[in-house]
Amino acid sequence: MNVEQNVSLEDIIISHESKAAHLIWFFYRPFGIVLGLTRFMLLVIYLLITFMLTVKGNQVTNNLLLFILGIRISYNMRKDKFRQYIIGNIVAANHVSIYDIFVSLNVRNTATLLYKPEGPLNKFIIDKVIGQMNGTTWNLLSKRELAVHFKEWRKNLSKKAVFVVPEKTVNNGKGLFLFDPEFIGKGFSVIPLVIDISLPFGLHPHATHLSYLGRLQRLFMLPYTSFKVSALSKKNKKENQTREEFAKEVQTEIAEFLKIPSTNYNHLDKKVFVEKKQ
């Protein structure tokens, strides 16, 4: 399949759901509200308990958290083999959902590159929850902090993997946004990670007619969110390759696996498109 086929920017941003899916959702919604409220209460209890435990004690609670949230994750190899395979590498994944982060945290010993939200409370919640799942976050907004982290990581690659979504924005499953080379061509081996997500009732995981909060609420209300994760062969930048060419190669390999276009639109193109639509 030619993954460089012509597609419009709208094709990889706008999501479409069938009338049947909307009808099922309409009748399911009262049950979903009850499930969402139950999950919220269980999540609060879970966080209160885990905040009092050590990180080591919380390693056994990760599966419980995924169960509470209704998240199912399957890998293309045993999870212990998957963990061994990615350690010491940059793991570059396509971005399919606001739940993506649980794919990396579920294998532990990962550092996830994030744009941390503003405000001490938000930062505390994210750092605490991720820390309790035996992961860490590196703030993409702080170049100095990132440089220190990568320098320390290079000294001991056997400790963790670094998880990043180079698209920098969520795609709709119909094509990939251009991969940013900033965190791929840094002299480390890169593992392309394919993430495929599915929801029940034919609903879309990143419905464009809903706000960020609305999408999160719907994920809370659905019976499950299913991820299929496939780690592809490790790749290294060739001497005669630019960082941009290497990033594009990683992007194309993921697109070919998913049988979708590998486009040259980037996250800024999407931002402009969305602003014009509003």
C-alpha positions as CSV (number, residue, x, y, z in Angstrom):
1,M,0.0,0.0,0.0
2,N,1.3,3.5,-0.8
3,V,1.2,5.3,2.5
4,E,2.1,8.6,0.8
5,Q,-1.2,8.8,-0.9
6,N,-3.0,12.1,-1.1
7,V,-5.3,12.8,1.8
8,S,-6.7,16.1,3.0
9,L,-6.0,17.5,6.5
10,E,-9.7,17.1,7.3
11,D,-9.5,13.4,6.5
12,I,-7.2,12.7,9.4
13,I,-8.8,15.2,11.9
14,I,-12.6,14.8,11.7
15,S,-14.0,11.6,13.1
16,H,-17.3,10.2,11.9
17,E,-19.7,8.0,13.9
18,S,-22.7,6.1,12.4
19,K,-26.3,6.9,13.3
20,A,-26.5,3.4,14.7
21,A,-23.6,4.1,17.1
22,H,-25.3,7.3,18.2
23,L,-28.6,5.5,18.8
24,I,-26.9,2.7,20.9
25,W,-25.1,5.4,22.8
26,F,-28.3,7.3,23.5
27,F,-30.0,4.2,25.1
28,Y,-26.8,3.1,26.9
29,R,-26.0,6.6,28.3
30,P,-28.1,6.2,31.6
31,F,-26.2,3.0,32.4
32,G,-22.9,4.8,31.4
33,I,-23.6,7.6,33.8
34,V,-24.0,5.1,36.7
35,L,-20.8,3.3,35.6
36,G,-18.9,6.6,35.3
37,L,-19.9,7.8,38.7
38,T,-19.0,4.4,40.2
39,R,-15.6,4.5,38.5
40,F,-14.9,8.0,39.8
41,M,-15.6,7.0,43.4
42,L,-13.5,3.9,43.1
43,L,-10.7,6.0,41.5
44,V,-10.7,8.4,44.4
45,I,-10.6,5.5,46.9
46,Y,-7.8,3.9,44.9
47,L,-5.7,7.1,44.8
48,L,-6.2,7.8,48.6
49,I,-4.9,4.2,49.3
50,T,-2.0,4.3,46.9
51,F,-0.8,7.7,48.0
52,M,-0.1,6.1,51.4
53,L,1.9,3.2,49.9
54,T,5.4,3.0,48.5
55,V,6.0,2.8,44.8
56,K,7.1,-0.9,45.3
57,G,3.8,-1.6,47.1
58,N,1.9,0.0,44.3
59,Q,3.4,-2.1,41.5
60,V,0.8,-4.8,42.2
61,T,-2.1,-2.3,42.0
62,N,-1.5,-1.2,38.4
63,N,-3.8,-3.9,37.1
64,L,-6.4,-2.8,39.6
65,L,-6.3,0.7,38.2
66,L,-6.7,-0.5,34.6
67,F,-9.6,-2.6,35.8
68,I,-11.3,0.4,37.4
69,L,-10.9,2.4,34.3
70,G,-12.0,-0.4,32.0
71,I,-8.8,-0.4,30.1
72,R,-7.7,-3.6,28.3
73,I,-4.2,-3.8,26.9
74,S,-2.8,-6.7,24.8
75,Y,0.8,-6.8,23.4
76,N,2.3,-8.7,20.5
77,M,4.6,-10.5,22.9
78,R,4.5,-11.5,26.6
79,K,4.5,-8.4,28.8
80,D,7.8,-9.3,30.5
81,K,9.4,-9.9,27.1
82,F,7.9,-6.6,25.9
83,R,9.4,-4.8,29.0
84,Q,12.8,-6.3,28.4
85,Y,12.6,-5.4,24.7
86,I,11.9,-1.7,25.1
87,I,14.2,-0.9,28.0
88,G,17.1,1.3,27.0
89,N,15.3,2.6,23.9
90,I,13.2,5.5,22.7
91,V,9.7,4.1,22.1
92,A,7.9,6.2,19.4
93,A,4.2,5.6,19.2
94,N,1.3,6.9,17.2
95,H,-1.1,9.0,19.2
96,V,-4.7,7.6,19.3
97,S,-6.2,8.6,22.7
98,I,-5.8,10.6,25.9
99,Y,-5.5,7.1,27.5
100,D,-2.3,6.4,25.5
101,I,-0.1,7.0,28.6
102,F,-1.4,3.8,30.3
103,V,0.1,1.7,27.5
104,S,3.6,2.9,28.6
105,L,2.9,2.9,32.4
106,N,1.5,-0.6,32.3
107,V,5.0,-2.0,31.6
108,R,6.6,0.2,34.3
109,N,10.1,1.6,34.3
110,T,9.2,4.1,31.7
111,A,9.8,7.9,31.3
112,T,6.9,9.5,29.4
113,L,7.5,12.8,27.7
114,L,4.5,15.1,28.4
115,Y,3.5,18.7,28.2
116,K,2.7,19.1,31.8
117,P,-0.4,21.1,32.7
118,E,-0.1,24.4,34.4
119,G,-0.7,24.8,38.1
120,P,0.9,23.0,41.1
121,L,-2.2,20.9,41.8
122,N,-2.3,19.4,38.3
123,K,1.4,18.8,38.2
124,F,1.2,17.1,41.7
125,I,-1.6,14.8,40.6
126,I,0.1,13.7,37.4
127,D,3.5,13.2,39.0
128,K,2.0,11.4,41.9
129,V,-0.2,9.0,39.9
130,I,2.5,8.2,37.4
131,G,5.1,7.9,40.1
132,Q,3.0,5.4,42.0
133,M,2.7,3.3,38.8
134,N,6.6,3.2,38.8
135,G,6.9,5.7,35.9
136,T,8.2,9.2,35.6
137,T,7.4,12.2,33.4
138,W,9.8,14.5,31.6
139,N,8.5,17.9,30.9
140,L,8.6,18.8,27.2
141,L,8.3,22.5,28.0
142,S,11.7,22.5,29.8
143,K,14.6,22.0,27.4
144,R,17.1,22.3,30.2
145,E,15.3,19.6,32.3
146,L,15.1,17.3,29.2
147,A,18.8,17.7,28.5
148,V,19.7,16.7,32.0
149,H,17.3,13.7,31.9
150,F,18.7,12.4,28.6
151,K,22.3,12.8,29.8
152,E,21.6,10.8,33.0
153,W,19.7,8.2,31.0
154,R,22.5,7.7,28.6
155,K,24.8,6.7,31.5
156,N,22.5,3.8,32.5
157,L,20.2,2.8,29.6
158,S,19.2,-0.4,31.4
159,K,17.0,1.4,33.9
160,K,14.1,2.5,31.7
161,A,12.6,3.2,28.3
162,V,11.5,6.6,27.1
163,F,8.0,6.8,25.7
164,V,7.1,9.6,23.3
165,V,4.3,10.4,20.8
166,P,6.1,12.3,18.0
167,E,2.9,13.4,16.3
168,K,2.3,15.8,19.2
169,T,-1.5,15.5,18.6
170,V,-4.1,12.8,18.4
171,N,-5.0,11.4,15.0
172,N,-8.4,10.0,14.1
173,G,-7.0,6.6,12.9
174,K,-7.2,7.5,9.2
175,G,-3.7,8.7,8.8
176,L,-0.6,9.8,10.8
177,F,0.6,13.3,11.4
178,L,4.2,14.1,10.7
179,F,6.6,12.8,13.3
180,D,8.7,15.5,15.0
181,P,12.4,14.5,14.9
182,E,13.3,16.3,18.1
183,F,13.2,13.2,20.3
184,I,13.8,10.5,17.7
185,G,17.2,11.3,16.2
186,K,19.2,11.7,19.4
187,G,21.6,8.8,18.9
188,F,19.4,6.2,20.7
189,S,17.8,3.2,19.2
190,V,14.1,3.7,18.4
191,I,11.3,1.2,18.6
192,P,8.3,2.1,16.5
193,L,5.2,1.2,18.6
194,V,1.9,0.7,17.0
195,I,-1.1,1.4,19.1
196,D,-4.6,0.4,17.9
197,I,-7.6,1.4,20.0
198,S,-11.2,0.3,19.8
199,L,-14.4,1.2,21.7
200,P,-17.7,-0.6,21.9
201,F,-20.9,0.4,20.0
202,G,-18.8,1.7,17.0
203,L,-17.9,4.9,18.9
204,H,-14.8,6.8,18.0
205,P,-12.1,7.3,20.7
206,H,-11.4,10.8,19.7
207,A,-14.8,12.2,18.7
208,T,-14.2,15.7,17.2
209,H,-17.7,16.8,18.1
210,L,-16.8,16.5,21.8
211,S,-14.6,18.6,24.0
212,Y,-11.5,17.2,25.7
213,L,-13.6,16.8,28.9
214,G,-16.5,15.3,27.0
215,R,-14.2,12.6,25.4
216,L,-12.8,11.8,28.9
217,Q,-16.2,11.6,30.4
218,R,-17.4,9.2,27.6
219,L,-14.3,6.9,28.1
220,F,-15.2,6.8,31.8
221,M,-18.8,5.8,31.0
222,L,-18.0,3.1,28.4
223,P,-17.7,-0.6,29.6
224,Y,-14.2,-0.8,28.2
225,T,-11.4,0.8,26.1
226,S,-9.3,-1.8,24.3
227,F,-5.7,-1.3,23.1
228,K,-3.7,-3.6,20.9
229,V,0.0,-2.8,21.1
230,S,2.7,-4.0,18.7
231,A,6.4,-3.3,19.1
232,L,8.2,-3.3,15.7
233,S,11.9,-3.9,15.0
234,K,14.4,-1.5,16.5
235,K,15.7,1.2,14.2
236,N,18.9,3.3,14.2
237,K,19.5,6.5,12.3
238,K,21.9,6.0,9.4
239,E,25.0,8.2,9.1
240,N,23.7,9.7,5.8
241,Q,20.2,10.3,7.2
242,T,18.9,13.6,8.5
243,R,16.9,13.5,11.7
244,E,13.8,14.5,9.7
245,E,14.3,11.6,7.3
246,F,14.8,9.1,10.1
247,A,11.6,10.4,11.9
248,K,9.7,10.0,8.6
249,E,11.0,6.4,8.3
250,V,9.7,5.5,11.7
251,Q,6.4,7.2,11.0
252,T,6.0,5.4,7.7
253,E,6.8,2.0,9.2
254,I,3.9,2.5,11.7
255,A,1.6,3.7,9.0
256,E,2.4,0.7,6.8
257,F,1.6,-1.7,9.7
258,L,-1.8,0.1,10.2
259,K,-2.4,0.4,6.4
260,I,-3.1,4.1,6.7
261,P,-1.5,7.1,5.0
262,S,1.7,8.6,6.4
263,T,1.1,12.3,5.8
264,N,3.2,15.5,6.0
265,Y,0.7,17.5,8.0
266,N,1.9,18.4,11.4
267,H,0.3,19.3,14.8
268,L,0.4,23.0,14.0
269,D,-1.6,22.4,10.8
270,K,-4.2,20.7,12.9
271,K,-4.2,23.6,15.4
272,V,-4.9,26.1,12.6
273,F,-7.6,23.9,11.1
274,V,-9.4,23.5,14.4
275,E,-9.2,27.3,15.2
276,K,-10.7,28.1,11.8
277,K,-13.6,25.6,12.4
278,Q,-14.4,27.1,15.9
